[in-house]
Amino acid sequence: MAGIDDEILRGAEEDAQEVEYIMNYLPQEVKEKFCEDDIYYCIDVILDYFMSANPDSEGYYDIDLDELTDIVVGKAKQEKIGDWSHDDVFFIVQAELDYNEQLEDEQ
């Protein structure tokens, strides 16, 4: 059982590092509008987007950042999580993609 617990803990630590990265990426005036739970929510919606998208033959995704941002904004509003502006969430989407790109470059 310790293996599963360790794996869950490691995943939580990685998620916390990702949220910290995104919070540090955001301009101060945007950062003040979001709490960590909001960032976790945005990450989950972005992940759902990628889970339902189809990569090209080389494994790459054609990402329309505005469309993805609109999806996050719309879903948050629909689920009464937040009523955020497109411009503010766009920073989060960019930060999330930047974070994951850095992880890929490290591998």
Secondary structure, DSSP 4 states (H G I P E B T S, - for coil): -HHHHHHHHHHHHHHHHHHHHHHHHS-HHHHTT--HHHHHHHHHHHHHHHHHS---TTS-----HHHHHHHHHHHHHHTTS----HHHHHHHHHHHHHHHHHHHHH-
